[in-house]
Protein backbone atom coordinates (compact mmCIF):
# COMPACT_ATOMS: atom_id res chain seq x y z
CA UNK A 1 0.00 0.00 0.00
CA UNK A 2 1.27 3.45 -0.85
CA UNK A 3 0.27 6.91 0.34
CA UNK A 4 -0.32 6.29 4.06
CA UNK A 5 1.19 9.19 6.02
CA UNK A 6 3.87 8.31 8.54
CA UNK A 7 3.54 9.25 12.19
CA UNK A 8 5.54 8.29 15.26
CA UNK A 9 2.37 7.87 17.33
CA UNK A 10 0.27 5.96 14.77
CA UNK A 11 0.22 2.16 14.71
CA UNK A 12 0.61 1.26 11.00
CA UNK A 13 -1.18 -2.06 11.50
CA UNK A 14 -4.21 -0.28 12.99
CA UNK A 15 -4.24 2.25 10.13
CA UNK A 16 -4.11 -0.51 7.48
CA UNK A 17 -6.91 -2.33 9.27
CA UNK A 18 -9.02 0.88 9.26
CA UNK A 19 -8.49 1.34 5.52
CA UNK A 20 -9.43 -2.28 4.81
CA UNK A 21 -12.53 -1.94 7.00
CA UNK A 22 -13.56 1.18 5.05
CA UNK A 23 -13.18 -0.75 1.80
CA UNK A 24 -15.10 -3.82 2.99
CA UNK A 25 -17.31 -2.92 5.94
CA UNK A 26 -19.10 -6.28 5.70
CA UNK A 27 -15.79 -8.01 6.64
CA UNK A 28 -14.96 -5.50 9.40
CA UNK A 29 -14.56 -8.07 12.17
CA UNK A 30 -12.34 -10.38 10.11
CA UNK A 31 -9.41 -8.00 9.49
CA UNK A 32 -8.02 -8.21 13.03
CA UNK A 33 -7.45 -11.93 12.39
CA UNK A 34 -6.65 -12.00 8.68
CA UNK A 35 -4.06 -9.22 8.48
CA UNK A 36 -1.00 -11.21 9.53
CA UNK A 37 2.02 -8.96 8.99
CA UNK A 38 2.26 -5.22 8.34
CA UNK A 39 5.47 -3.22 8.05
CA UNK A 40 6.97 -0.18 6.32
CA UNK A 41 9.50 -0.58 3.52
CA UNK A 42 13.03 0.79 3.79
CA UNK A 43 14.63 3.27 6.14
CA UNK A 44 12.91 6.23 7.74
CA UNK A 45 12.88 9.36 5.61
CA UNK A 46 12.76 13.04 6.51
CA UNK A 47 9.27 14.17 7.59
CA UNK A 48 8.66 16.27 4.45
CA UNK A 49 9.33 13.40 2.02
CA UNK A 50 6.99 10.87 0.43
CA UNK A 51 5.76 8.21 2.90
CA UNK A 52 7.29 4.75 2.62
CA UNK A 53 5.23 1.90 1.21
CA UNK A 54 3.65 -0.71 3.43
CA UNK A 55 3.81 -4.47 2.96
CA UNK A 56 0.63 -6.27 4.03
CA UNK A 57 0.50 -10.03 4.41
CA UNK A 58 -2.91 -11.66 4.79
CA UNK A 59 -3.31 -15.00 6.52
CA UNK A 60 -6.22 -15.98 4.26
CA UNK A 61 -6.65 -15.60 0.55
CA UNK A 62 -10.36 -14.91 0.92
CA UNK A 63 -9.96 -11.45 2.48
CA UNK A 64 -6.90 -10.64 0.37
CA UNK A 65 -8.80 -11.42 -2.84
CA UNK A 66 -11.83 -9.43 -1.65
CA UNK A 67 -9.58 -6.41 -0.99
CA UNK A 68 -7.90 -6.75 -4.43
CA UNK A 69 -11.30 -6.83 -6.08
CA UNK A 70 -12.49 -3.76 -4.18
CA UNK A 71 -9.37 -1.59 -4.68
CA UNK A 72 -9.87 -1.70 -8.44
CA UNK A 73 -13.12 0.27 -8.12
CA UNK A 74 -12.72 2.10 -4.78
CA UNK A 75 -13.15 5.83 -5.28
CA UNK A 76 -12.15 6.58 -1.67
CA UNK A 77 -8.59 5.36 -2.29
CA UNK A 78 -8.04 7.79 -5.16
CA UNK A 79 -9.60 10.67 -3.23
CA UNK A 80 -7.26 10.02 -0.29
CA UNK A 81 -4.15 9.42 -2.41
CA UNK A 82 -3.86 5.75 -1.47
CA UNK A 83 -2.83 2.93 -3.77
CA UNK A 84 -2.51 -0.83 -3.48
CA UNK A 85 0.10 -2.59 -5.63
CA UNK A 86 1.58 -6.06 -5.87
CA UNK A 87 5.01 -6.73 -4.40
CA UNK A 88 6.59 -8.23 -7.52
CA UNK A 89 9.92 -10.00 -7.87
CA UNK A 90 12.63 -8.38 -9.96
CA UNK A 91 12.00 -10.90 -12.75
CA UNK A 92 8.26 -10.18 -12.82
CA UNK A 93 8.87 -6.41 -12.93
CA UNK A 94 11.29 -6.85 -15.84
CA UNK A 95 8.83 -9.10 -17.68
CA UNK A 96 6.01 -6.58 -17.16
CA UNK A 97 8.22 -3.82 -18.51
CA UNK A 98 8.89 -5.85 -21.68
CA UNK A 99 5.16 -6.58 -22.07
CA UNK A 100 4.02 -3.01 -21.39
CA UNK A 101 4.14 -1.74 -25.03
CA UNK A 102 1.87 -4.60 -26.13
CA UNK A 103 -0.48 -4.05 -23.18
CA UNK A 104 -0.63 -0.30 -23.81
CA UNK A 105 -1.43 -0.85 -27.50
CA UNK A 106 -4.18 -3.36 -26.63
CA UNK A 107 -5.72 -0.90 -24.14
CA UNK A 108 -5.79 1.84 -26.79
CA UNK A 109 -7.67 -0.66 -28.98
CA UNK A 110 -10.20 -1.16 -26.10
CA UNK A 111 -9.26 -4.80 -25.55
CA UNK A 112 -9.60 -6.49 -22.15
CA UNK A 113 -6.10 -6.57 -20.67
CA UNK A 114 -4.78 -7.64 -17.27
CA UNK A 115 -1.59 -8.78 -15.54
CA UNK A 116 -1.09 -11.78 -13.29
CA UNK A 117 2.34 -11.51 -11.72
CA UNK A 118 4.77 -11.15 -14.63
CA UNK A 119 2.29 -12.46 -17.22
CA UNK A 120 -0.10 -10.41 -19.37
CA UNK A 121 -3.39 -11.46 -20.91
CA UNK A 122 -5.27 -9.81 -23.79
CA UNK A 123 -8.88 -10.89 -24.26
CA UNK A 124 -8.17 -13.93 -22.07
CA UNK A 125 -5.11 -15.15 -24.01
CA UNK A 126 -1.62 -14.96 -22.56
CA UNK A 127 0.86 -12.90 -24.60
CA UNK A 128 4.60 -13.45 -24.76
CA UNK A 129 7.17 -10.69 -24.32
CA UNK A 130 9.03 -9.59 -27.44
CA UNK A 131 12.44 -11.20 -27.85
trRosetta pair geometry for C-beta under 8 A, 3 or more apart (Angstrom, degrees):
i j d omega theta_ij theta_ji phi_ij phi_ji
1 4 6.0 42 122 -17 114 119
1 16 6.6 164 26 -118 156 101
1 19 7.3 111 -152 93 156 159
1 53 6.7 155 75 -164 41 74
1 54 4.5 -17 57 60 93 105
1 56 6.1 46 -12 -17 108 121
1 82 6.6 -12 -173 -170 100 99
1 83 7.1 155 -157 83 53 45
1 84 5.4 -27 -100 -100 72 66
1 85 7.8 157 -90 22 25 70
2 51 7.7 150 -166 85 60 94
2 53 5.0 -36 -90 -108 80 88
2 54 7.6 -173 -73 19 36 76
2 82 7.0 154 81 -158 54 50
2 83 4.6 -13 57 62 101 97
2 84 7.8 -176 17 -81 75 20
2 85 6.5 19 -9 7 114 114
3 51 6.7 89 -155 58 12 121
3 80 7.2 121 137 122 131 79
3 81 4.5 -172 -159 128 131 80
3 82 4.2 -157 79 -103 132 46
3 83 5.7 103 -11 12 124 77
4 12 7.2 105 122 -141 142 89
4 15 5.9 122 -164 131 132 134
4 16 7.4 -40 -88 -75 165 73
4 19 7.4 -89 -92 -44 120 149
4 51 5.9 -131 78 126 49 152
4 54 5.9 3 36 -16 134 134
4 82 6.6 45 -60 -114 72 103
5 10 7.9 79 95 29 85 160
5 51 5.5 -147 -120 -64 29 145
6 10 7.7 -168 -170 53 35 120
6 40 7.3 49 -107 -110 114 147
6 44 7.8 153 171 -138 158 84
6 45 7.9 136 21 50 158 90
6 47 7.8 -136 79 -127 109 61
6 51 4.8 168 -23 -128 92 100
6 52 6.7 54 -66 23 130 86
7 10 3.9 71 69 5 114 111
10 14 7.3 -135 -179 65 74 109
10 15 5.7 38 167 -48 119 127
11 14 4.0 64 85 9 110 113
11 15 6.8 171 88 -13 57 83
12 15 5.6 -53 -146 37 36 112
12 16 6.3 37 155 -19 68 104
12 38 5.7 -165 114 136 98 116
12 39 7.3 97 88 -120 144 27
12 40 6.3 -137 -97 -47 168 92
12 54 6.2 -171 178 -121 124 129
13 16 5.9 -54 -148 36 30 110
13 17 6.3 31 152 -20 63 108
13 35 6.8 151 -160 123 89 130
13 38 4.3 150 -98 56 75 138
14 17 5.6 -55 -149 37 31 115
14 18 6.5 37 151 -23 64 103
15 18 5.6 -50 -151 31 33 115
15 19 6.6 33 152 -18 64 103
16 19 5.7 -53 -150 35 33 111
16 20 6.4 31 153 -16 66 107
16 35 6.4 152 111 -153 117 152
16 38 5.1 -160 24 -131 155 145
16 54 6.3 -155 -81 140 123 150
16 56 5.8 173 -168 -98 145 123
17 20 5.8 -56 -147 39 31 110
17 21 6.2 33 153 -21 65 107
17 31 4.9 142 -145 132 86 127
17 32 6.7 50 -141 -80 140 57
17 35 5.8 -129 -86 19 87 156
18 21 5.7 -57 -147 37 29 112
18 22 6.5 32 153 -21 64 104
19 22 5.7 -52 -152 32 32 113
19 23 6.6 30 150 -18 63 106
19 82 6.7 -166 -145 -163 138 166
20 23 5.6 -55 -150 36 34 112
20 24 6.4 -26 169 34 69 98
20 27 7.8 -67 150 91 97 112
20 31 4.9 146 98 -118 131 142
20 35 6.9 -178 12 -63 162 128
20 63 7.8 40 -177 172 133 112
20 67 6.0 -42 -132 -105 98 124
21 24 7.0 -82 -135 67 24 63
21 25 6.3 56 172 -103 67 55
21 27 7.7 -138 -115 84 56 72
21 28 4.7 60 -141 -124 100 78
21 31 5.8 -108 -63 12 85 152
22 25 7.1 7 -136 -63 21 85
22 76 6.4 -119 143 117 123 158
23 67 6.2 69 105 -131 147 75
23 70 4.7 116 171 125 109 142
23 71 6.8 -18 -139 -70 145 69
23 74 5.6 -40 -125 -102 97 147
23 76 7.4 -151 -87 62 69 125
23 77 7.7 28 -91 -53 111 105
24 27 4.3 4 130 32 119 109
24 28 7.5 -164 108 -55 70 55
24 63 7.8 -173 73 -150 159 82
24 66 5.7 61 -100 137 156 118
24 67 6.7 -95 -15 -85 131 66
24 70 5.8 -133 -60 -43 95 164
25 28 5.4 4 -163 -52 50 110
27 30 4.6 -53 -179 36 86 122
27 31 6.6 96 127 -42 94 87
27 63 6.1 155 172 -120 149 98
27 66 6.4 110 -29 108 158 155
28 31 6.8 -53 -165 7 30 109
29 32 7.1 -44 -177 17 46 107
30 33 6.0 -73 -168 48 51 102
30 34 5.2 20 152 -7 89 124
30 63 5.8 -167 125 -86 126 132
31 34 5.8 -67 -122 50 33 96
31 35 5.4 24 -178 -15 76 110
31 63 6.9 160 -93 -165 65 147
32 35 7.3 -44 -124 34 12 97
33 59 7.1 -85 145 49 68 135
34 58 5.4 4 158 -159 90 91
34 59 5.3 -137 -147 45 49 90
34 60 5.0 -64 -133 29 108 101
34 62 7.7 -94 -130 68 145 88
34 63 4.2 79 142 26 159 155
34 64 7.7 -147 161 -38 118 74
35 38 6.2 13 165 -45 114 114
35 56 6.4 -54 -144 -163 99 102
35 57 7.8 107 -167 76 56 49
35 58 6.2 -47 -103 -106 45 65
35 59 7.6 -41 21 -2 3 89
35 63 7.9 -97 -54 116 65 145
36 57 4.7 -59 68 104 106 93
36 58 6.2 117 2 -162 96 13
36 59 4.2 120 -60 -55 114 89
37 55 7.2 -13 116 112 100 98
37 56 7.5 161 87 -156 61 34
37 57 4.0 19 49 42 98 118
38 54 6.3 2 -168 179 87 111
38 55 7.2 173 -144 86 40 59
38 56 5.5 4 -105 -109 83 70
38 57 7.5 -146 -62 26 47 71
39 54 7.1 170 88 -152 25 70
39 55 5.6 -7 60 52 76 99
40 52 4.6 72 -175 95 105 128
40 53 7.3 136 -156 82 60 40
40 54 5.8 -43 -98 -99 53 69
40 55 7.9 155 -119 13 5 78
41 52 5.1 -161 61 172 72 106
41 53 4.5 9 20 66 129 89
41 54 7.1 -138 -11 -80 87 20
41 55 6.2 103 -63 -28 93 97
42 45 7.8 31 113 -43 120 98
42 52 5.3 -152 56 -133 102 128
42 53 7.9 75 11 37 106 82
44 52 7.7 -95 -113 -23 37 137
45 49 4.2 -87 145 70 128 136
45 50 7.3 -2 92 61 163 56
45 51 7.9 -170 48 -121 125 28
45 52 6.5 156 -1 -50 113 96
46 49 5.0 94 63 -10 80 108
53 85 7.9 -60 -141 50 134 112
55 87 6.2 33 -121 -70 98 149
58 61 7.1 127 101 -87 123 29
58 63 5.5 -160 -157 81 136 101
58 64 3.8 -164 43 -63 154 105
58 67 7.7 -177 -65 16 146 135
60 63 5.4 78 78 14 100 95
60 64 6.9 -172 96 -3 52 94
61 64 5.3 -64 -144 46 39 114
61 65 5.6 38 161 -22 76 109
62 65 6.2 -59 -147 36 20 106
62 66 6.5 19 154 -17 59 109
63 66 5.5 -54 -145 37 34 113
63 67 6.3 37 155 -20 67 102
64 67 5.8 -56 -153 34 30 110
64 68 6.5 30 151 -19 65 105
65 68 5.5 -49 -145 35 35 113
65 69 6.4 37 154 -21 65 104
66 69 5.8 -52 -149 34 31 113
66 70 6.4 26 154 -16 64 110
67 70 5.8 -63 -148 40 31 109
67 71 6.2 31 159 -25 69 106
67 84 7.2 172 147 -117 104 166
68 71 6.1 -51 -141 29 27 109
68 72 7.2 35 158 -27 57 100
68 84 7.3 -145 -109 123 58 145
69 72 6.4 -57 -170 19 30 113
70 73 6.7 -84 -162 50 39 87
70 74 5.5 50 151 -52 79 112
71 74 5.3 -44 -126 15 35 122
71 77 6.1 51 -145 -35 79 162
71 84 4.4 -36 -158 30 165 134
74 77 4.5 72 103 -4 113 107
74 78 7.5 162 105 -5 69 82
75 78 6.0 -59 -161 38 43 108
75 79 6.2 42 148 -21 74 110
76 79 5.6 -55 -143 38 34 114
76 80 6.1 15 163 -3 68 113
77 80 6.3 -74 -149 49 25 97
77 82 4.4 -97 -155 77 77 96
77 83 6.6 112 164 -83 117 40
77 84 7.3 -62 -143 -9 152 89
78 81 7.7 36 -175 -71 29 28
78 82 7.8 -88 -52 51 20 65
86 117 7.6 -141 158 -102 159 44
88 92 4.1 -124 -172 90 109 123
88 93 4.9 137 105 -56 126 81
88 96 7.2 -23 -171 -7 169 137
88 117 6.9 137 -124 -155 98 58
88 118 6.9 120 -159 -66 121 82
89 92 4.7 94 53 8 78 102
89 93 7.1 -142 93 -5 41 86
89 118 7.6 -53 57 -46 94 122
90 93 5.8 -55 -149 36 31 112
90 94 6.4 30 153 -18 65 106
91 94 5.8 -55 -149 37 30 110
91 95 6.3 30 153 -19 65 108
91 118 6.3 -48 120 -73 77 160
92 95 5.6 -53 -144 38 32 112
92 96 6.3 35 155 -20 65 105
92 117 5.2 -96 -130 172 132 77
92 118 3.3 -130 -133 -61 69 103
93 96 5.8 -54 -148 37 30 111
93 97 6.4 33 152 -22 63 105
93 118 7.5 -67 -13 -102 24 99
94 97 5.6 -54 -151 33 32 114
94 98 6.7 30 152 -17 64 103
94 118 7.7 5 61 -136 63 126
95 98 5.8 -55 -152 35 33 109
95 99 6.3 24 152 -13 66 111
95 118 3.6 61 67 -177 138 113
95 119 7.4 -20 136 -66 136 41
95 129 5.9 -125 -155 -47 72 143
96 99 5.7 -62 -143 44 32 107
96 100 6.3 58 153 -53 65 91
96 115 6.2 24 -116 -131 111 144
96 118 5.8 -112 -40 -135 81 62
96 120 7.3 121 -122 -54 66 107
97 100 5.6 -26 -150 -7 31 121
98 129 3.9 40 117 -155 124 129
98 130 6.4 -147 175 43 98 75
99 102 5.6 -66 -169 46 61 110
99 103 5.6 59 138 -25 88 110
99 115 7.8 134 94 -105 142 103
99 118 8.0 144 -1 174 135 64
99 120 4.4 165 167 -6 146 139
99 127 6.6 127 -142 91 109 110
99 129 5.1 -86 -65 -94 77 86
100 103 5.5 -59 -140 40 34 112
100 104 5.9 35 162 -22 70 107
101 104 5.8 -53 -143 36 28 112
101 105 6.4 30 157 -19 62 107
101 130 7.7 -16 59 -2 122 130
102 105 5.8 -54 -149 36 29 112
102 106 6.4 29 153 -18 64 108
102 120 6.9 138 88 97 112 151
102 122 7.5 -100 147 -44 101 137
102 127 5.7 -158 134 138 147 153
102 129 7.9 -154 8 -119 136 48
102 130 7.4 161 -42 -31 119 98
103 106 5.7 -57 -149 37 30 111
103 107 6.4 31 153 -20 65 105
103 113 5.2 135 -152 177 82 143
103 115 7.5 -6 -112 -61 151 96
103 120 5.3 -106 -76 -153 113 147
103 122 7.4 -156 -110 -73 59 102
103 127 7.9 -173 -67 53 73 143
104 107 5.8 -53 -148 34 30 111
104 108 6.6 33 152 -19 63 103
105 108 5.8 -53 -153 34 32 112
105 109 6.6 21 151 -9 64 109
106 109 5.6 -63 -150 45 34 107
106 111 4.2 -69 -180 57 90 126
106 113 4.8 122 103 -70 125 131
106 122 4.6 -110 -137 -123 158 125
107 110 7.5 42 -177 -78 36 24
107 111 6.9 -91 -77 52 29 75
107 113 5.4 -82 -67 28 82 141
111 122 5.3 23 134 -167 137 96
111 123 5.4 -69 -169 -45 106 96
112 122 7.2 133 79 -164 58 46
112 123 5.3 104 51 -90 93 49
112 124 7.2 31 88 -30 123 71
113 120 6.8 -4 -168 -175 94 101
113 121 6.9 165 -148 86 49 56
113 122 5.3 -10 -100 -105 84 70
113 123 8.0 -18 -70 -27 58 53
114 120 7.5 174 93 -150 33 61
114 121 5.6 -10 61 57 76 100
115 118 7.8 -22 -169 -128 106 10
115 119 6.8 145 -159 80 63 47
115 120 5.4 -34 -100 -98 71 70
115 121 7.7 171 -92 16 23 77
116 119 5.1 -18 66 66 84 100
116 121 6.9 33 0 -12 104 115
119 126 5.8 -33 -180 -139 116 112
120 126 7.2 119 80 -151 46 62
120 127 5.2 -32 88 49 99 102
121 124 6.1 -5 171 -139 117 12
121 125 6.4 154 -155 71 78 25
121 126 5.4 -45 -96 -89 78 51
121 127 7.0 165 -109 0 25 81
122 125 6.1 -30 67 62 69 82
122 127 5.5 41 4 -37 107 123
